[in-house]
């Protein structure tokens, strides 16, 4: 058991810290989403261009050999976007509220959201990534309470969404 200078069990402290961080992500969790929630999550995945997120996940993953990397990338590149949206819709619907999914869909369909996605999927690795500069009208949209609430919930669950993308990637690699 590792203890710091005050005698606190670091393993217990780490577990407490992790559970506190995950509590924010769990608050919107819905174990059995209904059709409306799944449709909202599907539309969100489409507006986010989740097929590109899948390619990015595949590209950042580690492989045993360059041949294996090529095989996986060939599979992922040949996926139909609708397949990715449909497969991710239910897990994402379990993570996000319907309101958040609808608001974030609206955001990603906006001109500013499209620029953010373009920068996300088309830029090289950056030490300090920055978002595009919004116009005054776009800034006003970004300050609306509905967007602020949705953005907060989305960011709290963003890592879980990326994890679901990785889980789907593993299923595709394994032929499921």
Residue pairs with C-beta under 8 A, 6 or more apart in sequence:
1 9
1 11
2 9
2 10
2 11
3 9
3 10
4 10
24 156
25 95
25 156
25 157
25 159
25 160
27 153
27 156
28 95
28 96
28 97
28 100
28 153
28 156
28 157
29 94
29 95
30 37
30 93
30 94
30 97
31 94
33 41
33 90
33 93
33 94
36 98
37 93
37 97
37 98
37 101
38 89
38 90
38 93
39 89
40 93
40 98
40 101
40 102
40 105
41 88
41 89
41 90
41 92
41 93
41 96
41 101
42 85
42 86
42 89
43 101
43 102
43 105
44 92
44 96
44 101
44 102
44 104
44 105
44 108
45 84
45 85
45 88
45 89
45 92
46 81
46 85
46 105
47 104
47 105
47 108
47 109
47 113
48 104
48 108
48 117
49 81
49 117
49 121
50 81
50 84
50 85
50 88
50 165
51 79
51 81
51 84
51 85
52 117
52 121
53 121
53 162
53 165
54 76
54 79
54 84
54 165
54 168
54 169
55 73
55 76
55 77
56 121
57 162
57 165
57 166
57 169
58 72
58 73
58 76
58 169
59 73
61 72
61 166
61 169
63 69
63 72
72 169
72 173
75 172
75 173
76 169
76 172
79 172
84 168
87 168
87 171
88 161
88 164
88 165
88 168
91 164
91 167
92 101
92 161
92 164
93 101
95 157
95 160
95 161
95 164
96 104
96 153
96 154
96 157
97 153
99 146
99 149
99 150
100 149
100 150
100 153
100 154
103 146
103 147
103 149
103 150
104 150
104 151
104 154
107 113
107 147
107 150
107 151
108 114
108 116
108 117
110 138
110 141
111 138
112 132
112 134
112 135
112 138
112 141
112 142
115 132
116 131
116 132
119 129
119 131
119 132
123 129
134 142
141 147
142 148
